[in-house]
Amino acid sequence: MIASLSSIECVTLFVEDLPRAKNFYEEIFAVKPVFEDQNCTVVRLDSLMLNLLKTSEAPTLITPTKVAGRASGARLMFTIRVANVDEVVTA
């Protein structure tokens, strides 16, 4: 059976200034990180996780696509959990 694609688990935002972005979400949404390292900070907004990822680290996630420049367009990624990605892709 194919998994439902009805919910987004995580949104990854590519950010230039990780400490500044982290501070913004902590202050505006009153959240604390559920995970963080030198390259990212993850906060939970109800059932959605928001991953603030340094732009310099984004290429490892989206290769062969390139990260858009700050003024060029979208700079985020949606993550949807499925039980079997091959099954979903071939359906």
N, C-alpha and C positions, 0 to 999 in steps of 0.2 A: 504494500500500500504506500502511495506517495505521501510524504509529509505535507502538512498544510504550510503554506507560505503566508500566513496571516499576521505574523508578528515580527517585528524587528527587535533583535536582541541587543545590538550595539551599533552606535553610530560613531565613526572615527572622524574627528575633525583634525585637519592638518594645520598646525599652529606655528607661527614664527617664534613666539615668546611664551614658552611653556609656563614659567612661573606667573606671568601676567594672566594667562588664560585660566590657570588653576585658581588664582585668587578671585577672578571674576565669577566663576561658577560657585566657589565656596561662599562668596558674599551674597550673590544674587539668589541662589537656590538653597542656601544654608545646608550644604552637603559637605561631607568629608570623603577623601579618596578611599576606595575599596582596594585599590592597587596603585602603586606608583614606583617608577624607577627613574633613571636619569633621562630617559627618552619619552616617557608618557605618564599621564595621570588618568586614572579611570574613576569616574564617579557614577553613582546610581541615582537615576531620576525615576522613582517608582519602579516600573518593570523594565525600564530602558537603561542600558549602560552607555555612558558617553566617554569615549576614549579620546583624550587630548594628546595628539602625537606630534612630536617635532617634525616639521616639514622635511628636514634632512633625512628622516628615517622612513618616510612614506614610500619611496621607490621600491623598497623591499616587499611591500605589500601589493603594489599595483603594476609591477613590471609585466608586460612590456609597455604599458601605458605610462605616460609622463605626468608628473604633478603639474597642475595648472599654476601659472603665476598668480600672484595675489589679485591682479586686476583681470585675469583671463577667464574666470569661471569657477565651476564647482571644485571644491577642495575637501570632499568628504567621502565616506564610504559606508554603506549599510551592510550589516552582517545579519543574516537570517540563518538560524540553526535548523538543520535538517538531519534526519537519521542517516540517510544514504545519498550523498551528493550525486553519485553516478546515476542513480535511479531517477533523481529529480531532473538532471540535465538531459537524459535520454527520453524523458516522457513527452 
